[in-house]
Amino acid sequence: MVESLKSPRFRVQFPFLQKFRGRFGKIVFRLLLALVAVLFLRACALTYVPPDQIGVRQVSYGLGKGLQKEPVSPGYRREIAGYERVHTFPADIQVVEFTNNPAETSAGHRQMAAIKVPTVDGYPVDVDVSVLYQLRDPYKVASKFGFGKGYEESVVIRFTDFLVKRYLGELRAEQFYHEARLGKVAALKADLTQRLAANGLVLTDVLIRQYDYPPTFQSLTEQKKIQDQTVLANRELAKQAEVQTRLNQMIAEGQNLINVKTAEFNAQITEINARKDLYERQKRAEADLLIKSAEANGTEQVNRALEGSGSAKLLKLRRGLALLNSIKGPIYISEDPTDLGKISSDKPDKH
């Protein structure tokens, strides 16, 4: 009863569709077989090396057993399962950040603590360093450090920490902002380049980015600067005192020379004055002698005149003058007693 109620099934039979369905099934089957073969080949005989990777081939057995020196470049490369294997390493630029500030690093970069550099003046400085490098020889890296990132710890981090402390540790703390740092950084780069190249790596650059000083550095630096300035001031004062001593010595020598020259000039002046006085005395003596000689000659002439004619008149004249000099008060005379004409008209006295 139930079977009688079911609707009848109708099938359309087209010879073309039946023929197409058979061909399509064969093609799909063949494609599936080819895909399986490719997948099998891909899984057992090929491997893919990404563009940012570089590989090294390791043969498990046979005559060429071990690591192969020829690097494996990016692309699809042979890798027979069970016989050999291609190990890959990053070929792009790798970065290791030495910093204590998480904001100073980027995703994908290896972060380490800042390098604490002991300076020559005893102030430790935390230095932020960025090391950029590439892997150049995968055979040398794999043979020394294996197939992981052991080379980064053993070479990049270890040598960078050592060399930064070695070269920058030769500076004083304040010289990190001085041009002397540039020479030390250049020497650091050259040394690190050689050490990385010996281990199959290539140094791209070393960036010294930040310096962090201890909290007590400022106060200690100020005290040191004060001490340095005091030492410099004392040196300048010592130089000034030395110059003042030389100046005083020169002044004393000059004053002594002036005194010597003054004494010489005074001696010369005294000698000249003595010669002058001697000359004056000589000339005065000569003049006195001439005067006395003249007075003697005059007296002699007077005496001779007194002995000759007219001596009586001259005597009267002298007596008259003496008499006039002895009279006090006014004298009233009508004749001049000193009239020589009248006196000469008188007759001479008889003896």
C-alpha positions in Angstrom: 0.0 0.0 0.0 2.8 2.3 0.9 4.8 1.4 -2.2 1.8 2.3 -4.3 1.7 5.8 -3.0 5.3 6.7 -4.0 5.8 9.0 -7.0 7.4 7.4 -10.0 11.1 8.3 -10.8 11.9 9.5 -14.3 15.5 9.4 -15.7 16.4 11.4 -18.7 19.0 9.6 -20.7 21.3 11.7 -23.0 24.1 9.9 -24.7 26.2 13.2 -24.9 26.0 13.8 -21.2 27.0 10.2 -20.5 30.0 10.5 -22.8 31.1 13.9 -21.2 30.7 12.5 -17.7 33.0 9.7 -18.5 35.7 11.9 -20.0 35.5 14.5 -17.1 35.9 11.7 -14.6 39.1 10.4 -16.3 40.6 14.0 -16.4 39.8 14.6 -12.8 41.3 11.2 -11.9 44.5 12.0 -13.9 44.8 15.4 -12.2 44.4 13.9 -8.9 47.1 11.4 -9.7 49.4 14.2 -10.9 48.6 16.3 -7.8 49.4 13.4 -5.5 52.7 12.8 -7.4 53.6 16.5 -7.1 52.7 16.6 -3.4 54.7 13.4 -2.8 57.6 14.9 -4.8 57.3 18.2 -2.8 57.2 16.4 0.5 60.0 13.9 -0.3 62.4 15.7 -2.7 61.8 19.5 -2.6 61.9 22.3 0.0 61.2 26.0 -0.2 63.7 28.6 1.1 61.9 32.0 1.7 63.4 35.2 0.1 64.6 36.5 3.5 66.3 33.2 4.4 69.6 31.5 3.4 70.2 27.8 3.8 72.9 25.3 4.4 72.6 21.6 3.2 73.3 18.8 5.6 73.8 15.3 4.1 73.1 12.4 6.4 75.2 9.7 4.8 77.2 8.9 1.8 80.5 10.3 0.4 79.5 13.9 0.9 78.2 13.4 4.5 78.0 16.5 6.7 77.5 20.2 6.1 78.0 21.5 2.6 80.0 24.8 2.2 77.9 26.0 -0.7 75.0 28.1 0.6 71.4 27.4 -0.5 69.8 30.5 -2.0 66.0 31.3 -1.8 63.5 29.3 -3.9 62.5 25.7 -4.4 65.6 23.5 -3.7 66.3 19.8 -3.6 65.8 18.1 -0.3 65.6 14.3 -0.5 63.8 13.1 2.6 66.0 10.8 4.8 69.1 11.6 2.8 69.6 15.4 3.3 68.1 18.4 4.9 68.3 22.1 4.3 68.6 24.3 7.4 67.7 27.9 7.0 68.9 31.1 8.7 67.6 34.7 8.5 69.4 36.5 5.7 67.9 40.0 6.3 69.3 42.6 8.7 69.1 41.5 12.3 69.0 43.9 15.2 70.1 43.5 18.8 69.0 46.3 21.2 70.9 47.0 24.4 68.6 49.2 26.4 66.7 49.4 29.7 63.7 51.2 28.2 61.2 48.9 26.4 60.0 51.8 24.4 63.4 52.1 22.7 63.1 48.7 21.0 61.0 47.3 18.2 59.1 44.1 17.6 61.3 41.3 16.3 64.5 42.8 17.7 66.5 41.0 20.4 66.5 43.2 23.5 69.3 43.1 26.1 70.0 45.3 29.1 71.9 48.5 28.6 75.7 48.1 28.7 77.1 49.5 31.9 80.5 51.1 30.9 83.0 51.8 33.8 84.7 55.0 32.8 88.2 56.0 33.8 87.0 58.5 36.3 84.9 56.0 38.2 81.4 56.9 37.0 79.5 54.0 35.4 77.4 55.0 32.4 74.5 53.0 31.0 74.9 53.0 27.2 72.1 52.2 24.8 73.5 50.4 21.7 71.9 49.1 18.6 73.8 46.4 16.6 72.7 45.8 13.0 74.2 42.7 11.3 73.6 40.1 8.6 74.4 36.4 8.3 76.8 35.9 5.4 78.3 32.4 5.7 75.7 29.9 6.9 78.2 27.0 6.8 80.6 28.7 9.2 77.8 29.7 11.5 76.2 26.2 11.5 79.6 24.5 12.0 80.4 26.7 15.0 77.1 27.4 16.7 74.6 24.9 15.4 71.3 25.5 13.6 69.7 27.8 16.1 70.5 31.4 17.1 73.4 30.5 19.3 75.6 32.7 17.2 73.7 35.8 18.4 74.5 35.1 22.0 78.0 33.8 21.5 79.2 36.4 19.0 77.0 39.5 18.6 76.0 40.0 22.2 79.2 38.8 23.9 81.6 40.8 21.6 79.5 43.9 21.6 79.3 44.0 25.4 83.1 43.4 25.7 84.2 45.9 23.0 81.8 48.7 24.2 83.2 48.5 27.7 86.7 48.3 26.4 86.7 51.3 24.0 84.2 53.6 25.6 85.6 52.7 29.1 88.7 54.7 28.1 86.7 57.9 28.2 85.8 60.1 31.1 82.1 60.3 31.8 81.8 63.8 30.5 83.6 62.9 27.2 80.6 60.9 26.0 79.3 64.2 24.6 82.8 65.2 23.3 84.3 64.6 19.9 86.8 62.1 21.5 83.9 59.6 21.6 83.8 59.5 17.8 87.3 58.1 17.6 86.5 55.4 20.1 83.3 54.5 18.3 85.2 54.2 15.0 87.7 51.9 16.6 84.9 49.9 18.2 83.2 49.4 14.8 86.4 48.3 13.1 87.2 45.7 15.8 83.6 44.4 15.9 83.5 44.0 12.1 86.6 41.8 12.2 85.3 39.6 15.0 81.9 39.1 13.3 83.5 38.4 9.9 85.6 35.6 11.5 82.3 33.9 12.6 80.4 34.2 9.3 78.5 37.5 10.1 78.7 41.0 8.6 78.3 44.1 10.7 76.0 46.7 9.1 76.3 49.4 11.8 76.7 50.1 15.5 74.5 52.9 16.9 75.4 54.5 20.2 72.1 56.1 21.0 71.7 57.2 24.6 73.8 57.7 27.8 72.3 57.4 31.3 74.5 58.7 34.2 74.1 57.7 37.8 72.0 60.1 40.0 75.0 61.2 42.0 77.0 62.1 38.8 75.7 65.7 38.7 76.6 66.6 42.3 79.9 64.8 42.0 80.7 66.4 38.7 79.9 69.9 40.2 82.2 69.2 43.1 84.9 68.0 40.7 84.4 71.0 38.5 84.7 73.3 41.6 87.9 71.5 42.5 89.3 71.7 39.0 88.4 75.4 38.9 90.1 75.9 42.3 93.2 74.2 41.1 93.2 76.3 37.9 92.6 79.4 40.0 95.5 78.5 42.3 97.7 78.0 39.3 96.8 81.3 37.9 97.3 83.0 41.2 100.7 81.3 41.5 101.6 82.6 38.0 100.3 86.0 38.9 102.5 85.9 42.1 105.4 84.8 40.0 104.8 87.6 37.6 104.4 90.1 40.5 107.7 88.9 42.0 109.5 89.4 38.7 107.9 92.8 38.4 109.0 93.7 41.9 112.5 92.5 41.1 112.6 94.5 37.9 111.3 97.5 39.8 114.0 97.0 42.4 116.6 96.6 39.8 115.3 99.7 38.0 115.2 101.7 41.2 118.7 100.5 42.1 119.9 101.5 38.6 118.2 104.9 39.1 119.9 105.3 42.5 123.3 104.4 41.0 122.9 106.8 38.1 121.6 109.5 40.4 124.6 109.0 42.7 126.9 109.2 39.6 125.1 112.3 38.4 125.3 113.9 41.9 129.0 113.1 42.0 129.4 114.7 38.6 127.4 117.7 39.7 129.4 117.9 43.0 132.6 117.7 41.0 131.4 120.4 38.6 130.3 122.6 41.5 133.6 122.1 43.1 135.4 123.1 39.9 133.1 126.1 39.6 133.7 127.2 43.2 137.5 126.7 42.7 137.3 128.7 39.5 135.3 131.4 41.3 137.7 131.5 44.2 140.6 131.7 41.8 139.1 134.5 39.8 138.0 136.3 43.0 141.5 136.0 44.4 142.9 137.3 41.1 140.4 140.1 41.2 141.2 140.9 44.9 144.8 140.8 44.0 144.2 143.2 41.1 142.1 145.5 43.4 144.6 145.5 46.1 147.4 146.1 43.6 145.3 149.0 42.1 144.6 150.3 45.6 148.3 150.1 46.5 149.1 151.9 43.2 146.5 154.5 44.0 147.8 155.0 47.6 151.3 155.2 46.1 150.0 157.7 43.6 148.2 159.7 46.4 151.3 159.6 48.5 153.4 160.8 45.7 150.9 163.5 45.0 150.9 164.6 48.6 154.7 164.9 48.5 154.6 167.1 45.4 153.2 170.6 44.7 149.6 171.2 45.8 149.8 168.9 48.8 149.1 171.8 51.2 145.9 172.6 49.4 144.8 169.0 49.4 145.5 168.8 53.1 143.4 171.9 53.7 140.6 170.5 51.7 140.6 167.3 53.8 140.6 169.3 57.0 137.8 171.4 55.8 135.8 168.2 54.9 136.5 166.8 58.3 135.4 169.9 59.9 132.2 170.0 58.0 131.5 166.4 58.9 132.0 167.2 62.6 129.6 170.1 62.6 126.0 169.4 63.7 123.1 171.5 62.6 122.6 174.0 59.8 125.6 176.0 58.5 125.2 179.2 56.7 128.1 180.3 54.5 128.4 182.6 51.6 131.3 180.9 50.0 132.0 177.4 49.0 134.8 176.2 51.0 135.4 173.4 48.5 135.9 175.8 45.6 139.2 174.5 44.2 139.6 177.6 42.0 139.7 179.8 45.0 141.8 177.5 46.9 144.3 177.3 44.1 144.5 181.1 43.8 145.8 181.3 47.3 149.6 181.4 47.8 151.3 178.4 49.0 152.4 178.2 52.6 155.9 178.7 53.5 157.5 176.0 55.5 
